[in-house]
């Protein structure tokens, strides 16, 4: 993503006057504030690429180790309330900065006079497939060119190289196969072997022994066919959501693609399954990101915030996370000491983890709880799960990936057991209210515990394959965060 060159920072009141700063910042427009010190804060915000201040980024590596300079920058922020936002898995640094710029923009006008906000953007190693549009983010020319089909665009290929360093030979061959789409079972076998090498799965070892999804050891044609079907269903679903009509048959990349539930290989032979193969590659990054998000949250973000709270005991911290960033934010609760009250709210935006994560007892296994069992009690305020039915990434691909991991769905059916918290909210936690977004905006939120908020009235736009998964930059959702943190006027 190209940087944007000229930005303007202005300050009013408190004798600060106005200031114009020429510089290079990613995706920022005008930074404005009111009160003493605004000119300095705005200038810092402009340099960072985010139009509110004071703002700092907190940067982690894949093991959760924090970049020391960013930790100290966060510690220097003077604020009563600190908004800490973790981006999702389909992001690069430029995209994340623009996300923070857009999402944070409404907050100065929403909070009460006694609240002095500080802003933190959590940056953790992620990856972006640039063929997935983000509503209002991607200008023409920024995305993969139309007609690439299953081929990897240059930006995605570069991102994969950064994600899997020293694997250029494997990635180049995968790129060739996705571009050529051979009508050959042997080519799919080769593709499957290459993906297994990327994720570190030995073909002769059992996935259970390695704690990796079984999809990487299953028959590659079976897996590619399942994801091709899911892509067709996602396309049909998005068309119905947008037009209210059933989708039919369209041509893509020279091969006929049947949507709406029909057999995806009719008319296209094995070539039609390469769209599913590309999704398998995407799922390989998804699997790695899922593990990484938990590590960064528990061993990175959580300890840094605990240290900050020890140094600044009056500071009120409000956690926000999108997609796998919701997993980062939620898993940071594992590092909150018992009895601590510094985390005042947690807002999960289209969270990409299980809707049973907070339950004390799984419906399908009464001897076990969720991965975050009872941790909502470490938040001195509500844990708010915003969800949307228009998020096809979580509605279709999340449960499919869970099924393809080889886990039995048990008596509840795989959709019920493997649903994502960003698709249908918190499940199996007693006394969890289910509210509409309008109800929350009119009447507020409970003071504690889990809350599910249907945000489908605003989180509803986006293209294939993810649907509205990234459609989160709305003032209404900022107001949810303010309500959760009891920061409103």
N, C-alpha and C positions, 0 to 999 in steps of 0.2 A: 504494500500500500504506500503510495507516494505521500510524502509529508506535505502539509499545507503551509505556505510560507509566511503570510502577514497576518498577525492577530492584533487585536486592540484590547488593552486593559484600561478600565476607567474606575476611578474612585470618587465618591461624592460624600460630603459631610465631614465633620471632624477636622476641617482644615487640610484634608489630604489633597484636595485638588484633583486634577485629572492627569493621567499618564498614558502615553502611547508607546507601545513596545513592539519593535520589529524583531521577529525571530522565527524559529522553525518549531512548529508544534503539530502534533498529529490530531487533526480533526477538531480543533477548538475554534470557537467564534469569539464572543465577547465575554470577558470576565468582569463582573461588577460586584460591588459590595457597598455597605454603608457602615460608617463608624470609624473610629481611630484605627490606624494601622492597615486600612483597606488597601492602599496603594501597594504596600509591600506584599501583602498576602496575594493580591491579584496578580502581581508580576510573577511571583513564585508559581501561582496556578497556571499562568500562561506558559511559562517555561516548561511546565510538566505536561502540558497538553490537556489540562482539565480546567474548566472555567469557574470553579469555586475554590475557596481556600479558607483556612490552610489545608493543603493537600500533600500527601506523601505516598509513595508506593512502597510496599513491603514485599521484597523479592525472595523467593525460595528456589532451591534446586530440587531435583527429583527425589532426593532423600530427605527433604524437609529442612535442610540446613539454610538458615537465613543469611542474606547478605548483610554484613554488620552495619554498613553505612546506612542502609534503608531502615534498619531497626532503630538506629539512633535518630534518624530524621523523624520517624513516627513518635519517638519519645519526646521530641522537642515541640510537638504540636500542643498549643495551649487551647484547651476546649473543656466544656463541661460534659459534652456528649460526643463520642467518637463513632462514626459510621464506618464499618469495616466490611468491604464488599469483595467477594472472591468470584472471579469470572469462571465460565464453564470450560468444557474440554475443547470445543470447536473454536478456539481463539488463537490469534497470534498477538504479539505485544501491542501493535498498532490498533488492532480491533478492540483489545481490552481497554486501552486508554480511551478510545472513543466511546465505548460502553460506559465507562465511569463518568466521562464528561456529560453524556446525555442523561444518564440515570440520576446523577447528583444535582443536575441543574435546577429542579424545582424546589429543593429543600430550603434554601434561605428564606423563601417566602411562605413556608408552611409552619415553621416552628415558632414557639413563644418567645417573648422578649427576654426571658431569663436563660434561654438556651444559647450557648455558643458552640456551634458545630465544628468538628474537625473531620476530615475525610481521608480514608485510607483505601487505596486500591491494592488488593493482593495479586501479585503476579507470580504464577507458578508455571512450570514448563508444560505446555499444552501443544495442541496441533490444530490447524484449521484446514479442512478440505474446502477450497475456495469455490467449489461448484455449488455450495449451499448458501443461498442469499440470506442476508439478515435485513429485515424490514427497515427501510430508511437509512441504512448504513452504507450500502454498497452502490456507488455511482456507476453509470454506464462505463464499461471497460475494465472495471475492477474485478469482475467475476470471470470465471472460465468462459471462453467464447462459445456461443451456441453451436451445436453440431459436433462437439467433441465426443458425445456419447459416453462410452465407458473409458475413454483415454484419460490419463492423468494430465491435467493442465500443468504448465511449468511451475506455478506457485505451489501447488500441492506436492509436486515432486520434490521441490526444494524443502518444503516443510517435513516431508517424510525422511529426507536425508538428515535433517537436523534431529529428528526424533529417534531415528535408528542410525547413528553415526557408524562409519566403517562397514556399512551394508550396501554400498553403492551397486555392487555387481548384482545382488539379489533384487534390489529395487529397479535397476535398469531393465532386467529381464521381466519383472512383473509389469513394468510400464509397457514393454513391447507386446506382451501377451494381451494386455487390456486394450491396446490400440489395434492390434491385428485381429483379435477375436477368432482364433482358429476353431474350425468346426471339427474338433478332435478331442476325444476323451483323454488321450495322452497329454494334451496341453493342459487340461484341467488338473490332472495328477501332478504335473510339474508345478503348476501354480500353487496347488495345495502344499506341496513340499517346501516351496519357497516361503510361503507365509508361516509355516511351522518353524522354519529356521529363524524368521524374524522374531517370533514370540518365544523361542527357546523350547519348543516341544520336540522331544525325541519321538520319532514315529513308532518305536517299539515299546515306549513306556506308556503306562496308563495315565490318563489325565488326572484321575483321583490321587495318584501317587505324587503328581507334580503340582496339584492344586491349580490346575488350569482348566478352562472350559473344554468340554468334550468335543465341541464343534471342530477343534483343530486336529482331532484324531479320527473323526467320522469320515464317511465317504464324501469326497469333495463335491461330486455331482449332486448328491442329495442335499448338501448344505447350500450350494449355489442355487439349486432349484427352489429351496425354501425361501431364500432371500429374494430371488427374482419374483416369486409369488407375492411376497410382502411389499416389494416396491410397486408392483402393479396395483395392489390393494391400496397402498398409500396414495398413489396417483389418482385412483378412482375416488377415494375418500375426499381428497383435496378438491377435486372437481365438483363433487356433490356439495361440499361445504360452500364452495364459491358460487356455483350456478344453480344448485338445487335440482340437478338432473343427473341421471346415470351416465357414466362415461362409456365410450365405445372403443373402437379400434383406431389406433393411429400408427404412423410410421415413425421409426426412430433409427437413425444411423444405417438406413438401408434394409433393416429387418423389421418384419411386422411384429408389433407388440400388442398383445391383447390385455386390456385392463378390465377390472370389475370382476375378477374371480375366475376367469377362464384359464385354460392351460397355457402358460406363458411360452412354451416351446413350439406350439403349433405355428407352422409357417416359417420358423426361424431356425429349426434344428438346435444343435448345441450352442450355436452362436448367440442365441437369445439369452443364454445363461450367464454371459459375461457381465451383464448388469448386476446380477447377484454376486458374481465373483468380486466386483469392485466393492460391494457392500461388505463382503467377508474381510477385505483389506481394511475397510473402515472399522469393522468390528474388532479387528486385531488391535488397532489403536485405542478403541473403546475399552477393551480389556485391560490394556496397560494403564490407561488413564484412570480407570476405576480404582486400581490398586494404588496408584500414585496419589490420587486425591485424598484417600484415607490417610496415607503416610504424611502428606503435607499438612493435613488438618491436625492430626494427633501429635505428631512429633515436631512440627514446625510452627504453625499459626498458634496452636493452643499454648505451648510454653512461652512464646513471645508475648502473648497477651497476658498470661499469668504474671510474668515478670513486670510488664508495664503496670498492671493493676497493683502490684506490690509497691512499686515506686510512686504511683499516683493513686492512692486509695479512694479519692473522691471521684475519679473518672468513671463515667457511665459508658459502657461499651455496647454497641448494637451491631450484631452480626447479620450480614446479608450474603446470600449465595445464589448463583444461577447454575442450573444443570449440575455438572459435576462439581462446580464451585459451591453448590449447596451441600454436597458431601464434604468438601473441605471445611466449610463453616461448621457443619453439624459435628463432624468428628473432632473438631477442636475442643468440644465440650468434654472429651475424655481427659483433657489436661487441666480442667477447672477443679481446683481443690474443693473437697467437701466443705460445705458451709459458706463458700464464697458467694458474694452477691454482685459482682461487678458486671456480669453479662446481663443486661437488662432486657434484651429481646433477641430473637432469632427469626429472621424472615427468609423462607425458602421459596425461590422463584423457579418454578418448573424443575423441581429437584429430581435428579437422576439417581435415585436409590429407592429401596423398597418402602412401600407404604406401611409395612409392618416394623420398620426400623426401631420405633420407640416403644413397642409393646413389651410388657413383662412376660407374656406367654403367647407363643405363636399358635394360631388356630389349628394348624396342621401338625403341631408338635408341642404339646403342653409342657414338655420338660425343658424347652428352650425359649429364650426371649429374643428380641430383635438385636441387631448389631449395636444399637444405641439404647438399649434397654434402660428405661427410667431416666435417661440423661436430661429429659426436659425439666426435671426437678432441679437441675443446676443453673437454670435460667430464672432470674428474678423478674419474671414477666412472661409473656406468651411466646410459644413456638408456633409460628404462623406458616402453614403450608399452602401457598397459592398454586392452584392447578387449573388446567384448561382442557376441555375435550378436543380442542383443535390442534393439540400438540401430537402430531402423528409419530414423531420420534419416540415419545414415551407411550403412546397408545398402542403402537404396533411393534416397533423394533425392540423396545425394552423387554416386553414379555417374550418375544420370539428369541432374542439372544439368551434369555434365561432358560428357555426350553432347550435351545440348541446347546446349552452348557451341559446337558445330560441329566438334569435334576428331574425327579419325578414330581408331577403336579399333585399327586395325592388325591384326596376325595373332593377337593374344592374346585378342581379345574385349573389349568395353568394360568389363565388370565387373572383369576381371583387370587391365586397364591403369589404370582410374580408381578403384580401391578406396581407401577412407580408412584411415588408420593406426589410427583408433579402431574400425574394423570388424574388421580381421583382422591388425593389428600391422604390424611392420616387414618390408618385402620387399626382396629383391635386395641385401641387405647380408650378405656371407659370414660364417659362424660366428655368426649371431644365434640364440641359443636361443629356443625357444618353450616356455613354462612355464605350468602351471596356477597359479591363485592359491594353492591349498592347498600346492603344492610350494614356492612362494616363502615362505609363512608358516612352513612347517616348516624349510626349509633355506636361506633367504636368497637373495641375488642375486649374480651375477658382479660382480667389482670394477670392470669397465670395459666399454665397448662397448654396442651396442644389445641390448635384451632385449624380447621380446614376452610379455605376461602376459595370459592369458585370464581376465578378471574376471567372466565371465558368471554365476558362482555367486552373486554379490551384485548386480551391475549388471543388473537384469532387470525392473524395474517402471517403468511409465509409460504414459500414454495416447497416443492419436493426436494429431498425426501423427509424433511424434518417438520414441515408444517409451521405452526406458530411457536415452535420451541424457543426461538430467540426474540419473540415479539414482546419484550418486557419493558421497554423505555416509555412508560406512561406515567403521567402525574398521579393518576389514581393509585398506582402501586407505590409511588413515593409516599403518598398519604397513608397507605397501609403501614409502611415502616414507621412513620411518625406516630400513628395511633398505637402500634405495638410498643413503641418506646416511651409513650406518654410524654411526647415532646411538643404537642400541638398548642395552639393559642387558646 
